[in-house]
């Protein structure tokens, strides 16, 4: 079996290095003394950041990029027909999948806190990381987003605690070795890999089975599928949720004018602390409860946890205000399945905007096909919905699913939806129809965030 530690000081070439996880792993390897190179299919902020750290990154995938590498690392989105992987096999260069690398880097830590779930992983793992960092525990961290407290998505700390997102895509989280597993929710997604929701639930069960008998499982107690998998475990289990049947739950819950929650954290009937969040939405009550429970289990004082959560300002690309144009607030959210988009729009609806504009970039043909009916109603909280063409990502157009089909279905469901295929089309439509006091929320994990940058660059119209 390949061991990453055998390649310290040698050249590790990473395909898809600009991805949210891969870029963080590249930084970790660089700091640990590996010679890192990479390639990606497009320029991006992540690519430019890596170049600034001294990592050579090629744009475009070509066989020659792999030449001279001692080890090749690829993400699950990179197929075996990628020219660099083909060349690596021809040259006899060993290959390692991204999740295997993450699992190996996690080894040797006293505690490994792995956060999984269909959505909420990045925010919750970021909350946990920031709490532990501010409380002096010096964690090693790997998350799928950019957190200002880390200066990116990863950091190398002591060998006491490793905090990581554990993604279910392609069963990646089965490479982890958790001692604390945080399960936020089990819902449908990645149906290009999983057969159905039961297959997804079984994978989460397999992940939880990785916990040692001395480990701890933390889960949303109102999720029937989580409860069912927890019943099979022999290790300690604790739940969090909105009602008092859970171990951790909120009391005296209220929201600010912008939808930011305030509540007392209750643990088995006892008040531990008062939490006041700067991030909005009911789903962030659950995220923060999960983070509180994880930090509490690691021995952090309740008042310290609450103070850190009070300072938590969010992660980039999670309901992030990117600018104000013509008196219209522009936000972006990474949400890319219908449940995440509906959650982000529930926050937008709390902002007291004149009108809310949802701009959706559907992500991958397989996801749209698998969750098609959910797409048709997920923007109901918005006044208007614009849908761009589907972002293919790793997939090829099968020819039987189009953005126009989403728009047609939305209209049947009473949603004011318009197909704006390109970013230029979307910008033109928005500028022609919005009014001061409106709010625009762009949503997707493709490159839809570039629309916000494009519009900010063009600035206010005169």
Secondary structure by P-SEA (a helix, b strand, c coil): cccccccccbbbbbcccccaaaaaaaaaaaaaccccccccccccaaaaaaaaacbbbbccccccccccccbbbbccccccccaaaaaaaaabbbbbcaaaaaaaaaccccbbbbbbcccaaaaaaaaaaaaaaaacccccccccccccccccccccccccbbbbbbbccccccccccccbbbbcccccccccccccaaaaaaaaaaaaacccccbbbbcccccaaaaaaaaacccbbbbbccccccccccccccccccbbbbbbbbccccccbbbbbccccaaaaaaaaaaaaaaaaacccaaaaaaaaaaccccccccccccccccbbbbbbccccaaaaaaaaaaaaaccccbbbbbbbcccaaaaaacccccccccccccbbbbcccccccccccccccaaaaaaaaaaacccccccccaaaaaaaaaacccccbbbbbbccccaaaaaaaaaaacccc
